[in-house]
Amino acid sequence: MNVMNVDTKKLLERVASWPPEDQDELAEVAEIEARRNGIYRLSDEERAAVRQGIEAARRGGFVPDGKMGAYYKRHRGD
């Protein structure tokens, strides 16, 4: 059986009194649960960005390989 350490328990007790936006920010930063169980939950902003990317792909909105190669060479120092 896992037992929560004292510092973590104290922190979580304090977090319960934080405003919701601060609790949300902590949850975004502390993505430990997602890493532990292999499930990542997209934020609304991330979900919208994925939808935009999918729609751009459907329209053929791809960057040509040559341009991407030049980009990577410039930014990775290849």
C-alpha positions in Angstrom: 0.0 0.0 0.0 1.3 3.5 -0.9 1.2 6.1 1.8 1.3 9.8 0.9 4.3 11.6 2.4 3.7 14.3 4.9 4.9 17.2 2.7 2.7 16.1 -0.1 -0.3 15.7 2.1 0.2 19.2 3.6 0.6 20.7 0.1 -2.7 19.1 -1.1 -4.5 20.4 1.9 -3.4 23.9 1.1 -4.2 23.5 -2.6 -7.8 22.7 -1.7 -8.1 26.3 -0.5 -6.6 27.9 -3.7 -8.9 29.6 -6.3 -10.0 27.3 -9.1 -7.7 29.0 -11.7 -4.6 28.3 -9.5 -5.7 24.7 -9.1 -6.1 24.4 -12.8 -2.6 25.8 -13.4 -1.1 23.3 -11.0 -2.9 20.4 -12.7 -1.5 21.6 -16.1 2.0 21.8 -14.8 2.0 18.6 -12.7 1.1 16.2 -15.6 2.4 13.4 -13.4 -0.9 11.5 -13.4 -1.0 11.4 -17.2 2.6 10.2 -17.3 1.8 7.4 -14.8 -1.3 6.1 -16.4 -0.5 6.8 -20.1 -3.6 9.0 -20.6 -3.2 12.6 -21.6 -6.2 14.9 -21.6 -6.0 17.7 -24.1 -7.0 21.2 -23.0 -9.6 23.1 -25.1 -6.8 25.1 -26.7 -4.8 22.0 -27.6 -8.0 20.3 -29.0 -8.7 23.4 -31.2 -5.1 23.4 -32.4 -5.3 19.7 -33.4 -8.6 20.4 -35.2 -7.0 23.3 -37.1 -4.1 21.1 -38.1 -6.3 18.3 -39.3 -8.4 20.7 -41.3 -5.3 22.3 -42.9 -4.1 18.8 -43.8 -7.4 18.0 -45.5 -7.0 21.2 -47.5 -3.5 20.1 -48.5 -1.9 22.8 -46.3 1.5 21.1 -46.0 4.9 22.7 -46.1 7.1 21.2 -48.9 9.8 18.9 -47.7 12.5 21.2 -49.1 11.3 24.1 -47.0 11.2 21.8 -43.9 14.7 20.6 -44.6 16.0 24.1 -44.8 14.1 25.0 -41.6 15.7 22.1 -39.7 19.1 22.8 -41.0 18.9 26.5 -39.9 17.4 25.7 -36.4 19.3 22.5 -35.5 22.6 23.6 -37.0 22.9 20.6 -39.4 
